[in-house]
Amino acid sequence: MKLNVVARGPENETEAARRAPPVVLLHGLFGRARNLGYFQRRLSGARRVLAIDLRNHGDSPHGQMDYTSMAFDLLETLADHDAVPATLVGHSMGGKAAMTLALTRPEAVASLLVADIPPATTGHGSFALGEKMLHVAFPSYLNRTGADALLAEIVADADVRNLMLQNLRLGQDPGWTIGLAEIVASMTNIEGWPYIPEGHRYDGPTLFLAGAHSPYIKPSDYPTMRRLFPRYTLEVIEQAGHWLHVENPARFLELVSRFIEA
């Protein structure tokens, strides 16, 4: 499945920028490529940066979800954009898809940054949120103010809600633009971790970022992280939870920039 890509690059591309692996930004569950536009603009001054809508999200096609399929989507899409190998930067679900690609096709990944998700089964309310979203009762007409009030009943955090609003079709006959039914049906796969055959590992540079107030990456995950990604390092972003790029964007950008320039 070829995915929707938003591409951006330097206005005056240097030879060094042409030789450097492109940076690929991968959103999390219920996100989309344009949620990462701020970081794409900041990073594209010196590198080609692709922001991608994963399947069932943004403007990409819909279908059943599992990380093996999502990794193949990525590989097919990156190859189509002459972007292999690439530096992958993935948040949450996007991080799991990036890890899966790195472990199964390591030659396609120049380096890997994973934001607030371990290589493990996770799940902190995503299934319940998806079910609530699926059963939202939309009026016949909806503007942004009304949409914000409607979503406030299921998404309390205003910053996260602003991201979620981008998944809505406003005006007459409002509704979700994403493949919500497919996402909810695939939630066990999304919260899970795929089978990785024994011996598979990614030996490239790997950075895990964890929100200081997030429950996702735990010390019990470190042995698996070391086995699968032997060169990994971990940085904790203070004043941030799971949505660390939303809650502390300055520190997130600093660490991402440092990593891709190393």
C-alpha positions, -999 to 999 in steps of 0.1 A, spaced: 0 0 0 15 33 -11 10 60 16 3 97 14 36 117 17 42 153 25 77 162 13 98 192 21 134 200 15 160 227 17 154 257 -6 191 256 -17 201 219 -13 238 214 -8 258 183 -19 259 172 18 221 174 20 217 154 -12 240 127 2 224 125 37 196 100 43 162 117 42 143 120 75 110 103 77 84 115 103 58 89 115 28 100 136 11 80 163 -24 66 166 -51 90 155 -24 114 142 -15 124 107 15 138 87 5 174 90 5 172 128 43 171 125 45 201 102 63 223 127 91 197 131 92 191 93 97 228 86 124 231 112 143 200 101 140 206 64 164 235 63 193 211 59 177 177 50 149 163 28 121 155 52 91 133 45 60 132 67 39 102 61 2 93 68 2 57 80 -27 35 67 -61 45 79 -48 79 88 -47 113 70 -50 109 33 -37 73 30 -58 43 20 -77 22 45 -73 -14 55 -66 -40 82 -37 -29 104 -7 -49 117 29 -39 120 42 -63 94 19 -48 68 26 -12 80 64 -18 77 59 -30 42 37 1 34 66 22 46 92 3 25 71 5 -6 64 42 -1 100 51 7 113 32 -23 87 50 -45 102 84 -32 138 73 -36 142 76 2 160 43 11 178 42 34 161 67 57 164 81 92 131 71 108 115 92 135 83 76 148 60 84 177 40 57 195 23 36 168 46 52 142 76 42 164 64 5 164 61 6 126 96 21 124 110 -5 147 94 -33 128 109 -21 95 143 -17 111 143 -52 125 130 -69 93 147 -48 67 176 -31 85 193 -21 52 164 3 46 170 22 79 200 45 83 191 54 119 161 51 141 145 74 167 115 60 186 94 85 207 78 71 238 70 35 229 89 3 237 91 -29 215 64 -45 236 26 -48 240 13 -15 253 -21 0 258 -32 28 281 -68 36 271 -64 35 233 -90 8 228 -115 26 250 -109 59 232 -113 43 198 -147 29 209 -158 63 222 -148 79 189 -166 53 169 -198 60 188 -197 98 187 -232 111 176 -226 138 150 -252 165 144 -262 174 109 -239 204 108 -207 210 128 -182 239 129 -148 239 147 -162 253 179 -189 227 181 -164 200 172 -141 210 200 -170 209 225 -181 175 211 -146 160 214 -140 175 249 -163 148 262 -139 121 253 -105 139 250 -98 162 280 -64 175 270 -68 206 247 -35 201 228 -43 165 220 -78 174 211 -65 200 186 -47 172 169 -77 150 169 -99 177 153 -78 174 121 -94 140 117 -129 155 114 -149 165 83 -167 197 93 -197 215 78 -227 195 65 -227 158 71 -197 159 95 -178 127 105 -144 111 108 -122 112 77 -99 84 90 -105 47 88 -119 45 123 -137 12 119 -106 -4 106 -85 11 134 -108 -1 162 -110 -36 146 -72 -37 145 -66 -23 180 -53 -56 194 -26 -55 168 -19 -18 173 -15 -22 210 5 -54 205 40 -62 192 46 -84 162 65 -117 162 101 -110 154 121 -141 145 149 -151 169 182 -134 159 167 -103 142 181 -71 155 189 -36 143 225 -26 148 222 10 136 221 41 158 189 41 178 175 67 202 145 62 224 128 93 238 106 89 269 82 114 284 90 118 321 53 115 330 45 87 305 37 51 316 49 36 283 87 29 285 96 10 317 128 -4 331 114 -38 325 115 -30 287 153 -23 287 165 -58 283 144 -63 252 154 -29 239 191 -39 243 186 -73 226 168 -59 196 186 -25 194 221 -31 209 233 5 201 203 22 217 204 52 240 176 66 260 167 103 268 139 114 291 120 146 282 110 164 313 76 182 316 61 158 291 39 127 290 32 104 261 25 133 237 60 146 244 64 164 210 32 184 219 39 190 255 76 199 252 82 206 215 114 226 221 132 198 239 119 172 214 132 192 185 165 197 201 170 160 207 158 150 172 180 176 156 210 164 175 204 128 166 199 133 129 230 155 127 253 131 145 
